[in-house]
Amino acid sequence: MTQPARAYADAGVNLDAADQAKLQMRDAIRTTHGPEVLGGMGGFGGLFAIGGLGLREPVLVSSIDGVGTKLKIAFTLNRHESVGKDLVAHCVNDILVCGARPLFFLDYLALGAMDSDQAVAVVRGVAEGCREAGCALIGGETAAMPGFYAPGEYDLAGAIVGVVERERIITGQAIRAGDLAVGFPALGLHTNGYSLARHVFAQDDLSATPPELSRSLGDELLQPHRCYLNDIWPLLEQGLVVGMAHITGGGLVDNTPRVLPDGLGVDFDASAWDVLPIYRLIQQRGAVAWDEMARVFNLGIGFVVFIHPDDRERTLALAESAGARVIGAVRAWDGEPSGEPRVRVEGLA
């Protein structure tokens, strides 16, 4: 007897595999839920109650991002859980710049063909990142799109919503000339600059350990995107922060001006922190100018906090255990007509 055709499966979408993957994701997702999450899983929208936050004028802060071509490293090594955590950390850091703490997160995972183990690993990583940030994973989309992605590949993006009391929003407008820049170390490339890194290492064996590194090249390139929430929050609670920048694509050169008031620039001294060995290797192997490196990568500083000079000792007392150190200072800047760069990064030779 002829078996009935399963047209959708024949077209490349296995609904049974998708359903099985969602069942395996469910337990991980539920571990991120508190009493603020209303309703069960599987609905068309996620529900989150904000009435019990105890804020007078709560302001919601949102952001959306992806992991970029770091995913190509995960595909090559068949290691997928860490990129889910990377996604959450990136988004948490982006809203932290405003002084917000995360409330809930939504993810989007699109695959060529449904690989249950792969999809579950990615979402488990997202859930782990949410748990560590105290953030509920309340919804998402897992889409099988045959013919759109190469076998074994996928795309990953996420959106976050957080909250801050209106009077405690950090905008950077309180930054003044003479203020200090306090840098928090990065663990690696985080989620930026991978197109250049992959170009430089295109012929390398990711399982090999170059003499310049203490781990394999693949392990180095998959170092997690650090979440700075718990490092920065004590400074916010003490009112020590006048501005913040998450150092993503564009590096120190392009990210810090986003929070500087008009008429101000900043000088960074790279000798004040450890420029990670992976960056020196990329610079040497790719013959990349240091000016270009400073516009592409974080160079070992993943987050910058601006403080008034009088608060230096209090700030470092709270943040030195997180590796924080003073790495620069704010100065007056006359603007583009002067020809002087707004951000200078010295000591990179």
N, C-alpha and C positions, 0 to 999 in steps of 0.2 A: 504494500500500500504506500502510495506516495505521501511523504511528509509535507504538511502545509508550509508554504514559504514564510519566512520571517523577514519581511521586506526591510525593516529598519536595521536589523542586525546585519543583513546582507549589504546594506549601504554603509556599514561601518559603525553604527551606534548600538551598543549592547546595553539595553535597558536593565537587564538582570544584573550585569556587572556593576552598573551605576547604583542600583538599589542596594546591592551588597556593600559597596564602598560607603555609602551614606550610613548604613547601619553600623559599620565599624568606626566611622567618624563620631557617631553620636555620643559615646561615652566620654571621649576627649573634650568635646564641645561643652557637655553638661558640667564638667569640672570648673568651667569659667563662670558659671551662673550663680548669682546671689538672689536675694529676694526682690531686687529691682527688676529682674527679668520676668516678664509676665507671659503667660501662655506657654504652650509646648513647642517643640521643634517641628519643623515641616510646614509651617504656615507660609503665607505669601509675604508676610512682613514681620520683622522682629519688634517686640514691644519692650520698652525700658522706661520705668517710672522714675521721674526726677524730682518728685515732690518732697522726698525725704532727705534732701541733700543738706538742708540747714543753711542755705545761702540766701542773703537778702535780695541780691540782684544777679542771679546766675546768668552767665553768658556762655552759650555753646560755642565751641571751637572745633572746626572740622579740617580734615586733610585727607588727601588720597595720593597713593604712590604705588610703585611697583619695585621689583627687585632688579630689573634690567638684565644685562647680558651675563651677570654672575650666574644666572640659570644655566648657561652653557657649560660652566664648570661642574655644576651639579649633575647635568646630563652625562657628561663624560665619565664622572666618577660614580654615577648611580647612587648619589647621596642626596636625599631630598628633604629631610626633616629640618635641617638648619636654615634653609631659605625661608621657611614659614616664619621662624623666629626673627630672621632678618627683616622681613616685611613689617612685622608688628613694631619692632624696635625703631625702625626708620620713622614710621608714622607717629609713634609716641613722642619721639624727640622733636618732631616738627611742631606739634601742638604745645609741647613743654616750653618752647621758645616764648610763647605768649603767657606762660604761667599757669597753663591748664593741666589738670590731671585727667587721665582717660576714663571714659565711661563705658563705651562699647565699640565694637569693631565688626566689620563685615569684609569677607574675602571673596575674591573671584578667581577661580581656577579653570582654565580652558585647556583641554587636551585634544590631541589628534584622535587617539583611541583610548578608551577607558582601561587604564591599568590600575586595578584596585589597590595594589600594594603601594604604588607610587603616589596615587591621590591621597590615600589615607596617611602616608608619611608626611606629605606636605601639610595637610590640615592639622595633624597632630602637632607639628611644629608651630603652626599658627596658634593653636590652643595653648601650647606651653608658653609662648611669648605673651599671650593675653593673661595667663595666670600670674606670671612673674610681674606684670605691670598692673595687676588688680583691675583688669579690663574684661568685660564680658564679650564673648564671641556670640553674637545674637543672630547672625544670618550669613548667607553667602550663596554663591552659585558655583556649581561644578558642571561645566559644559563640555560634552564630547562633540568635537568638530572635525570629523574625518576629512582629510584632504587639505585642511587648513594649516596643520602643524606637521612637521616631520615625525616619523615614528619615534616614540620615547620622549618627545619634547612637549612642552606646555608653556603657558604664560600665567603669571601670578600677579595679582594686584589686590590692594586693600584700601578700605576707607575707615577712618576713625572719627569718633565724636567724643570730645571732652568738655570740661566745664571749668570756668574760673569766675570768681566774684568780680563784678565789674570794676570795683575800685582797686583791684589787685592785678589787673591786666598789665603785662609787661610789654611796652612798645619800643623801648630804646630811646624815647624822647627825653629821658632824664640823664642820658649820657652827656658828660662834659669833657672838655680838654683836660688832660691830666689824669683821667680815670685809667684804671688798670684792666688789662685783659688777662683773665685766668683761664688756662687751657686744661681740658680733661683729655687724657690719652685715648686714642683709638686702639682697637685690637688688630686692625688690618685695613684693607681697602674699604671695609663696610659694604656699601652697595653702589659705589661710584667709581668710574674710571676703568671698568672692566673691558671696554672695547679696545682701549690702548694696551692694557695689560695682556689681553689675549693676543693682540697683534705682536707684541714683543716676544711672547712665549709660544708662538704658534707651532714651533717645531720641537718644543720641549716635552719630555715625558713627565706628566704630572705626578707620577708615583715616585720620581727621583727626588733626592734632597740636594739642592745646590750647596756648595761649600759656604756660601754667604748666609744660608738660613739654618735654623735649628730643627726644622720639620720639612716634610715633603712639600714640593711646590703646590700640589693640590690642596694639602691641608692649610697651607698659608693663604691661598686664594679663597678658601672657604671659611676663614676666620669670621666669627659672627659679628654682625653689626651691634655694637654695644648700645644698650638702653641706659640712658643717663638719668632716668626719673628719680631713682632712690638716691643718687649722688647729689642732685641739684635741689631736691625738695627741702632739705634742712636750711639751705641758704635762702630759699623763698620764704620759708616760715619765719626767718629772722629779719626779713626785709633788707637783705644785703645786696640784692640783684637790681641793677638798673637797666640791663639789656642782655640779650642772649642770642647766640647764633649756632645753628646746627650746621656742621661743616660737611656738606654733601658735595655734589657735583659743582665744580667752580672753586673748590678749596677755600682757603682763608681769603684769597684775593677777591672772590666774587660773592661770598656769603656774608662776611661781616658788614659790608656797606648796606646790606638790606635792613639793618637795624640802627645804623648810625644817623643821627640828625644831620641836616644840611650844614656844611661848613666844618665837618670833622672828618679826619682820617685816622688811621692807626698804623703803628709800626710794630711788627713782630720780630722777635729775635729767635731764630731757629736753634741757636746754641742753648736755649733755655729748656729744650725738651729733646727727647730721643726721636730723631727721624728714623722710622722703622727700616730695618734692613731690606725689606721687600721693595721699598721705594728707591733705595740706592741701587739695588739690582736692576730695577726697571730703567732707571736713569742711565746706568752704565751700558746695559745690554741694548737699549733702544736708542742710545745717543740722544736722549731727550733733554733739552735745555731745562735748567732748574726753574726758570720763569714759567715755562710751560707746565712743569710738574706741579708748581704751586697753584695753577689754575685748573688742574684736572683732579688732583688727589688731596686728601686731608693731611698727608705727610706725617701722620701720627697724632694729630689733634682732632678729635671728633666733635668737640663741643666747646664753645667759648662763652664765658660769663664776664660781663663788665661790672666792675665795682668801683666805688669811690676809694681813693687812697687810704683814708682813715679807717676803712673797714678791712684792710689787708690781713691783719693778724687774726681777726675773728673769722674771716672767710677761710683762710688756710687751716685754722684749727679744726674747722668743720669738714674741710674737703681734702686735706692732704692724704688721708687714708685712701681716697679714691684716685690718688695720683695727680691731683691738681697742683698747678704751679703758675706763677706769674710769668707770662710769655710775651707781654707787650704793653703798650700804653697808647692812649688816645691823644691826638694832637689836632691843632687847627689845620684846616685845609682850604685853600683858596678856590678850588674848583679846577675844571679842565683847562681853562685858559692859561693857568700857571705852568702846565706841563708836568706838574708833580703828581705822581701816582697817589691815588687815595689810600691804597693799602700797600705797604712795603714789607716784604719778608726778607730779612737780612740773615746772613750766616748759613746759606745753603750750599756753599761750595764743598 
